[in-house]
Amino acid sequence: MSDTEKNKVIDGTLYIVSTPIGNLLDMSERAKKVLSEVGFIAAEDTRVASRLLSAYGISKPTVNYFEYNKEQMGEKIIERLKRGESCALVTDAGTPAISDPGGELVTLCVENDVPVTSVPGCCAAINALTLSGLPCYRFAFEGFLSGSDGDKTKRLEELKGDTRTLVFYEAPHRLKKTLALMSKVLGGRRVALCREMTKINEQVLHTTLTRAVEYYEENEPRGEYVLVVAGATKEEIKKDAFFADMTVREHVEFYINSGMSKMDAMKAAARDRGVSKGDIYKEMI
């Protein structure tokens, strides 16, 4: 099969098209081809999409698809796809569906047996993760913390024991408050604050949450941020664990009182503490 045949735009298909997050040269040739050949484009903001298309010499009908019209417009897009039109879904920057209502359009397509394919490209979360200097083998993408300060604190408490690297999005006007909450709940963990990625003012600040709070007391946040935060260490998990203030004997008795045999209770305590069963047995003699 030739490259032309492999990259042919197929009728009745939704194309998830990633767009640059700041540098126009990051647009792939395949993405430009798809945008040029689909029947229409569903965009988070048609004005932003029009400027992007113009930069590549593309002219194509666009419709708005965003948070506040997604239910009504989603059904209309599905109807057009079922009639055989092809559609490209784009967000203002990066990969649609990532912290973006585009994910719900994909779900609608799946529920209606409408074919979906993805044209990969820029994603701010992945870009920041690779720049962070923190472990990339296992990570959790959290996007924007939402709700009240209490809701955000509760979510951070839930994440406190997660050993994976944590990735968040944040707007400049909320950054100081978010960093203060993170510092309060997560302590002085390492963090990479990545802003204006791929743009001329790109900056990555490698520091700790404690120092980040201090830094932004003196420096006003500017641009969109991705915060990459170190996961919990084994020491932190133990410190916050329910058995932190228990002796080994009390820890084992806790499990015995919950219905375990003495042997199983010692095994459970050993797993909790990251030691061998033999070490627990010696403490019990």
C-alpha positions, 0 to 999 in steps of 0.5 A: 500500500502506498503512503497516499493510500494509507493517508487517504481521508475516509468518508464518515470518519472523525479525525482527532488532529493534534495542533501546535502548542506554540510553534507552527513548525510542529504541525505534521504533514499528515495533520495538514493533509487531513485538515485540507481534505476533510469535509469540515472541522470541529474546533474549540474556537473557530477564530483560533482555528481559522488563524491556524488554517490560514498559516498553512494556506488551508480553507475549510468550513468550521463549526464550534464544538466546546464545553457549553454547546457540546451536547447539541453540537455533538449530535449534529456532528454525529448526524453529519458523520453518519451521512458520510461527511468526514470531520477533523476535531481540533482544540486551540492547541495540542491534542483534542480530548486531553482536558478538553470536551473533545473526549465526549465527541469521541465517546459519542462516535464510539457509541454510534459506531462512527469510525475514529482515528487519531493524527498524533502530535503535540501534547503539553502534558507529555512535552512537560513530562519529558522536560521535567527531569522526574521519572517518566516510566509511570505517571498520572495526568490530573489536568486542572484541579477543579472545584473549591479549595476544599475540593482541590485539597481533598483531591491532593490528599487522595493523591498524596500516597501515589508514587507516580509522577503527577502532571497538572495544568494550571492557568497563571491567575490560579498558580499561586493558590494552587502551589500553596495548596500543593505545598501544604498537602504534598510538602516540599516535593520536587516540581518542574514548572513548565510554561509557554512551551515551544514558544519564544518565552519557554521556561522550565523551573526545576525546584521544590513546591516550597521554593516555588511558593516563595519564587512566585511571591516575588515573580508574577506568573505569566503564560499557561503552566504544566506542573510536573510533581514528584510522586510519593516516596516509600518513606512518605508513604510509611510516615502517613500510613495508618500504622506509622505510630504503631509498634510492630506488635500493635501492627500485627495485632491490628490485623489479627483483630480484623480476623486474620491468622497470626501468620497472615497478619505478620505477612500483611505487616511485613508488606506494609513496612517493606520488610521480610516476614522474618524481621516481623517474626523476630520483633514478635518473639 
